[in-house]
Amino acid sequence: MKVAALYDVHGMIRALEAVLADVEREDVDGIVFGGDLLFGPFPCEAVELARSTEGQFVRGNCEREPDEWDSEQLSDDDLRWLAELPTAVSVDGVLYCHAAPADDMPITTAVTPDEVVAATFAGVEEPVVVIGHTHHQFDRRVGDLRVVNAGSVGMPYEDVVAAFWTVIEDGTPSFRRTAFDVERSVAEIRASAWPGRDAFIAENLLVPAPRDEAIADLERRRET
């Protein structure tokens, strides 16, 4: 089975549109959205487009606890639907969750110590678990478990301004990167009322978010 894993969209509608066009060319059997559609400029559009795919969904921390912007933009029905999403789904022997099967907040990076990774995913029965939350792609083996970060469609920490996602085919991951119209996104976000627009544009669109710095910061947060 061939599954497109799309994580951490963060309201970036143009990035999601571009990724879904690539997903269609991949001729996948299904799509899993791995949480955090919200916390970004265009949450309504992102949720509407994602739901139109008839994909499967897991809940991220941003759906569990939407901020004021998301709560104002989305309907009560959408907010309720997002809040009631499962924390994990198993598809073709692969477990998809946002950060951990029962907790959407644990930090796992490309350099998190093996013993910490093993403890985070203790009890997982599937041989492969696909996560997001930390916005950078990696493929790690810890004992008999393979932990894959699908990357972030809308807010990647990858040294490149693009949308990052992953194809899982028969349990094997293959990383993808999709270009999108950055200039259009910048213009639309600047014209929006999203409170985070200026910082996001400066730190994620005009320049790429640095992967190594982000990983180091995430590890400091994990250790505190």
C-alpha positions as semicolon CSV with decimal commas, in nm:
position;residue;x (nm);y (nm);z (nm)
1;M;0,000;0,000;0,000
2;K;0,120;0,351;-0,085
3;V;0,032;0,629;0,161
4;A;0,111;1,002;0,152
5;A;0,192;1,132;0,501
6;L;0,119;1,505;0,526
7;Y;0,203;1,665;0,859
8;D;0,219;2,012;1,014
9;V;0,040;2,208;0,742
10;H;-0,007;2,505;0,977
11;G;-0,261;2,686;0,764
12;M;-0,030;2,718;0,463
13;I;-0,286;2,672;0,190
14;R;-0,058;2,730;-0,111
15;A;0,193;2,477;0,018
16;L;-0,085;2,223;0,074
17;E;-0,229;2,282;-0,273
18;A;0,111;2,218;-0,432
19;V;0,170;1,905;-0,225
20;L;-0,171;1,761;-0,310
21;A;-0,097;1,812;-0,680
22;D;0,220;1,607;-0,634
23;V;0,030;1,350;-0,429
24;E;-0,214;1,304;-0,716
25;R;0,075;1,237;-0,954
26;E;0,209;0,977;-0,710
27;D;-0,112;0,775;-0,745
28;V;-0,125;0,689;-0,376
29;D;-0,378;0,457;-0,216
30;G;-0,447;0,694;0,071
31;I;-0,348;1,008;0,260
32;V;-0,286;1,051;0,631
33;F;-0,284;1,401;0,779
34;G;-0,068;1,379;1,088
35;G;-0,186;1,678;1,290
36;D;-0,136;2,052;1,317
37;L;-0,343;2,169;1,026
38;L;-0,391;2,478;1,245
39;F;-0,169;2,752;1,391
40;G;-0,108;2,939;1,068
41;P;-0,252;3,205;0,839
42;F;-0,543;3,025;0,669
43;P;-0,687;2,756;0,896
44;C;-1,034;2,746;0,737
45;E;-0,899;2,694;0,387
46;A;-0,649;2,434;0,506
47;V;-0,912;2,232;0,692
48;E;-1,157;2,250;0,403
49;L;-0,900;2,137;0,147
50;A;-0,764;1,859;0,367
51;R;-1,112;1,723;0,437
52;S;-1,194;1,724;0,066
53;T;-0,930;1,455;0,009
54;E;-1,116;1,194;0,215
55;G;-0,787;1,118;0,387
56;Q;-0,745;0,990;0,740
57;F;-0,657;1,230;1,021
58;V;-0,486;1,229;1,356
59;R;-0,502;1,514;1,604
60;G;-0,207;1,739;1,675
61;N;-0,148;1,969;1,969
62;C;-0,280;2,265;1,769
63;E;-0,613;2,089;1,716
64;R;-0,631;1,988;2,082
65;E;-0,569;2,346;2,195
66;P;-0,642;2,593;1,913
67;D;-0,523;2,947;1,962
68;E;-0,745;3,256;1,951
69;W;-0,696;3,310;1,577
70;D;-0,797;2,954;1,488
71;S;-1,091;2,962;1,728
72;E;-1,220;3,283;1,571
73;Q;-1,175;3,166;1,211
74;L;-1,316;2,815;1,232
75;S;-1,676;2,713;1,285
76;D;-1,781;2,535;1,601
77;D;-1,844;2,222;1,395
78;D;-1,491;2,227;1,253
79;L;-1,338;2,288;1,594
80;R;-1,538;2,001;1,741
81;W;-1,441;1,768;1,455
82;L;-1,073;1,853;1,497
83;A;-1,082;1,809;1,874
84;E;-1,238;1,465;1,840
85;L;-0,980;1,326;1,596
86;P;-0,788;1,018;1,715
87;T;-0,435;1,055;1,848
88;A;-0,311;0,773;1,622
89;V;-0,421;0,557;1,329
90;S;-0,272;0,233;1,201
91;V;-0,265;0,186;0,824
92;D;-0,115;-0,117;0,652
93;G;0,098;-0,204;0,953
94;V;0,232;0,151;1,002
95;L;0,135;0,368;1,300
96;Y;0,073;0,736;1,230
97;C;0,065;0,982;1,521
98;H;0,158;1,345;1,573
99;A;0,435;1,311;1,833
100;A;0,361;0,986;2,020
101;P;0,067;0,744;2,016
102;A;-0,110;0,885;2,320
103;D;0,059;1,224;2,364
104;D;0,089;1,501;2,103
105;M;0,376;1,684;2,275
106;P;0,692;1,465;2,314
107;I;0,991;1,600;2,122
108;T;1,178;1,356;1,900
109;T;1,448;1,485;1,668
110;A;1,712;1,341;1,440
111;V;1,956;1,338;1,734
112;T;1,737;1,249;2,033
113;P;1,916;0,972;2,229
114;D;1,805;0,620;2,139
115;E;1,697;0,543;2,494
116;V;1,465;0,843;2,495
117;V;1,316;0,742;2,161
118;A;1,265;0,387;2,285
119;A;1,086;0,514;2,596
120;T;0,864;0,751;2,397
121;F;0,742;0,471;2,172
122;A;0,742;0,187;2,422
123;G;0,453;-0,047;2,360
124;V;0,411;0,036;1,991
125;E;0,329;-0,288;1,814
126;E;0,381;-0,171;1,456
127;P;0,739;-0,192;1,322
128;V;0,718;0,160;1,173
129;V;0,580;0,476;1,335
130;V;0,544;0,802;1,141
131;I;0,545;1,127;1,336
132;G;0,572;1,500;1,284
133;H;0,566;1,781;1,543
134;T;0,937;1,870;1,514
135;H;0,917;1,981;1,149
136;H;1,221;1,804;1,002
137;Q;1,248;1,477;0,815
138;F;1,444;1,185;0,952
139;D;1,445;0,807;0,939
140;R;1,577;0,634;1,249
141;R;1,601;0,277;1,370
142;V;1,598;0,211;1,742
143;G;1,608;-0,159;1,813
144;D;1,330;-0,321;1,614
145;L;1,142;0,007;1,570
146;R;1,170;0,246;1,276
147;V;1,073;0,605;1,358
148;V;1,013;0,835;1,060
149;N;0,943;1,206;1,072
150;A;0,738;1,299;0,766
151;G;0,849;1,662;0,773
152;S;0,630;1,972;0,762
153;V;0,418;2,089;0,471
154;G;0,377;2,442;0,603
155;M;0,653;2,524;0,851
156;P;0,961;2,311;0,780
157;Y;1,299;2,342;0,947
158;E;1,498;2,217;0,650
159;D;1,731;2,491;0,519
160;V;1,501;2,528;0,215
161;V;1,175;2,714;0,163
162;A;0,949;2,435;0,034
163;A;0,687;2,188;0,153
164;F;0,812;1,856;0,294
165;W;0,617;1,530;0,314
166;T;0,669;1,156;0,286
167;V;0,542;0,859;0,092
168;I;0,518;0,532;0,284
169;E;0,502;0,233;0,050
170;D;0,473;-0,114;0,205
171;G;0,625;0,025;0,524
172;T;0,921;0,194;0,355
173;P;0,949;0,575;0,367
174;S;1,053;0,796;0,078
175;F;1,098;1,165;0,148
176;R;0,948;1,429;-0,080
177;R;0,995;1,804;-0,122
178;T;0,753;2,023;-0,317
179;A;0,805;2,378;-0,437
180;F;0,516;2,623;-0,404
181;D;0,448;2,985;-0,496
182;V;0,634;3,160;-0,215
183;E;0,582;3,513;-0,348
184;R;0,208;3,460;-0,367
185;S;0,205;3,315;-0,017
186;V;0,398;3,612;0,120
187;A;0,159;3,859;-0,044
188;E;-0,151;3,678;0,079
189;I;-0,022;3,639;0,433
190;R;0,080;4,006;0,449
191;A;-0,274;4,100;0,343
192;S;-0,429;3,877;0,607
193;A;-0,519;3,968;0,964
194;W;-0,323;3,678;1,112
195;P;-0,133;3,811;1,416
196;G;0,172;3,597;1,342
197;R;0,213;3,707;0,982
198;D;0,520;3,931;1,007
199;A;0,733;3,696;1,215
200;F;0,637;3,393;1,006
201;I;0,717;3,564;0,677
202;A;1,053;3,686;0,807
203;E;1,158;3,356;0,962
204;N;1,008;3,096;0,727
205;L;0,941;3,242;0,382
206;L;1,190;3,520;0,311
207;V;1,464;3,293;0,445
208;P;1,457;2,918;0,516
209;A;1,441;2,800;0,875
210;P;1,782;2,645;0,960
211;R;1,762;2,273;1,030
212;D;2,059;2,234;1,268
213;E;1,965;2,537;1,477
214;A;1,607;2,417;1,505
215;I;1,715;2,069;1,613
216;A;1,947;2,213;1,877
217;D;1,668;2,435;2,010
218;L;1,423;2,146;2,017
219;E;1,669;1,930;2,209
220;R;1,719;2,207;2,466
221;R;1,343;2,224;2,509
222;R;1,319;1,847;2,541
223;E;1,581;1,843;2,816
224;T;1,417;2,114;3,029
